[in-house]
Amino acid sequence: MDYYSSHITKLIEELSKLPGVGAKSAQRLAFHIINRPLEEVQRLSDTIIDARKNVRYCKECFTLTDDELCPICKNDARDHKTIMVVENTRDLAAYEKTGKYDGVYHVLHGAISPMLGIGPGDIKLKELMTRLQGDVNEVIIATNSSLEGETTAMYISKLIKPTGIKVTRIASGVPGGTFQFLPFSHIKSGFRLAEIWNILMKLLCCVPWKAAWSCNEDKMHIRSVMQFQSICEERL
């Protein structure tokens, strides 16, 4: 039974497709939109359409921008020989707000996740390796401290190792967190703490990529990187 008109129901259905918006939140948003002046709703609609049409990937770092190159890549004052690798544009913004980093970025737009079927070819890894053919001295891996983030960091480090470029791992100290929600003091304290990353690499560097996929077959729930290592070793 439909409690609302077809137009309201359709609006609720579309809003509920947004991330983090459930049925009740979609209803509140729908009625809020309907009760606003038509000019305000039209302005919101035009802004959404305009953003979708004009926002694109920066051709160098692949963050979201309005122009061919983002403001960071355009800035000659930045250290273009140091590249920080982040999962998404929100993480980039979090590091920029600290004001403690003067290099450039590379945005992956995701992380490797065998459980979700996301492999290296599904994120901007190929583009990163292409950038490293230029004049680069250091790559700072700043993926999140989740299982997916650590797996991605390990994979990137193994790809870069033969090039001789210095690889540094950011340590956030907040397991399972994402950088855009961390206090600035936590982000600052994670810069250049490579010791934790070196220990992790010693534990995981021998794990073949294909071993990760066996976890999905058995529907195992992996709750830490150490448990991930243990499960993979059992499958070897």
Buried (B, 14 or more C-beta within 10 A) or exposed (E): EEEEEEEBEEBBEEBBEEEEBEEEBBBEBBBEBEEEEEEEBEEEEEEEEEEEEEEEBBEBBBBBBEEEEBEBBEEEEBEBEBBBBBBBBBBBEBBEEEEEBEBBBBBBBBBBBBBEEBBBEBBBBEBBEEBBEEEBEBBBBBBBBBBBBBBBBBBBBBBBEEEEBEBBBBBBBBEEBBBBEBEEEBBBEBBEBBEBBEEBBEBBEEBEBEBBBBBEEEEEEBEEBEBBBEBBEEBE
